[in-house]
Structures are given as C-alpha cells and as structure tokens.
Amino acid sequence: MFSAEENAMEIINPSVDKYEKHFKEIFPLYEYINITENKDYDFSVSGAKKLNTFIENRIETNDPVKIPKGYEDRVY
C-alpha cells in the first residue's frame, strides 16, 4: 500500500490527467515514486511538485515516457 501526504494527490492527479490527455496513453505513475517520495510518504507534496515539473517538461518537449512491458497488468 502506498502513502500520500495530504494535498499531494491534488497536485499529482491533474498533472497525470494532463499527460494522459496530451499523449493519449497512461502515465506509469508508480514507476516515478523515486520523484514523488520523501522519508515519510510515497507521494509527498514536494515530490508532487517535482513530478508536475517533470510532466510539464515531457509535454513541452513532446517526449512521452516509456511504459514498462506488463505495467498495466501489475497489481499495486
């Protein structure tokens, strides 16, 4: 189970939605926990802001991330 700091998902979800709308494919969020985590949470507010910047950069450069084979079949 993943932990989320209060308000982190309110930053992450719109960013992911924007990515998915732009690229018309899923964003493999759990592959980027290394960006969103801190010592207390898997999804921190500071990490959410970093992820937002990462996603905005991918959209600006029209460079989608790779989706690992079988990602959608995994159970989290």
N, C-alpha and C positions, 0 to 999 in steps of 0.2 A: 504494500500500500504506500502511496506517495503522500507527502505532507505539503501543505501550501500555507504560506503566510497570508494573513488577512490582506485582502486587496490585490494580491499577486495575480490571481486568475482574471481579475477585472482588467488587467493590463495585457495578459497573455492571450486570452480568448479573442479579443478584437484583432490583435496582430496576426494570429493564426488564421482567422477568418479572412482577413485581407489577403494574406499569402495564398490561401486556397482559392479565393475568388480570382486572383490575378493569374495564377498558374494552372488553375482548373485541375488540381491534384492535391492530395493530402499533404500536410506538413508533418513529418515524423517527430513530433514534439519530444517523445521520450528519448530520442537519440541526442537531444540537446540539453539534457539535465545538467551536464557539465557547465553550461552557461547560466542556467536558472538557479542552481543550488547555492546554498551557503551552509555554514556549520549547523544551522538549526532546521532548515527546510529544504525540501527538494525544489520547491517553487517559491523563491523569495521575491520580495518587491524589487530589490536592487537587481537581481537576476532577470526578472521580468523586463525591466527597463533595458538591460543589455540584450535580451532576446529581441525586443522590439527594434532596437537599432540594427541588429543582425538581419532581421527580416526585411526591414526597410531598405537596407543595402542590397539584399538579394533582389528585391523588386526593382529598385532603381537600375541595377545592372542587368536585369532580366536573366538572372542566373539561379535557376531552381536548385535546391539541394538534392542529393541522391537519396532515394528511398531504398533502404536495405531490402534485399530479397526476403520475403516472408514477413515483413514488418507488420502488415495488416492482419496477419494470422496469429500474432503473438497475443498472449493474454497478460494484461497488466493489472 
